[in-house]
Amino acid sequence: MEYRVIPFTANIANNEGAPAAASQLQALIATNAGQGWEYVRLEQVETHVAGTDGCFGIGAVPPSSRSVSMAVFRR
């Protein structure tokens, strides 16, 4: 079995909601299905973003965590 993992972030306007996000995911699934890939699931991956020291502590940014969505396909 072969797998493909693609980052997915829905871009929606303030007046749009879940249907707009669902439409974007559906388009991603349809595009990959056309290439022979079967959609498996959407995974959340936790990432660590390193902080910076700044100059003498001025402008320092603390480290943080971020969750990224990944669409998983197989064929």
Secondary structure, 3 states (H helix, E strand, C coil): CCEEEEECCCCCCCCCCHHHHHHHHHHHHHHHHCCCCEEEEEEEEEEEECCECCECCECCECCEEEEEEEEEEEC
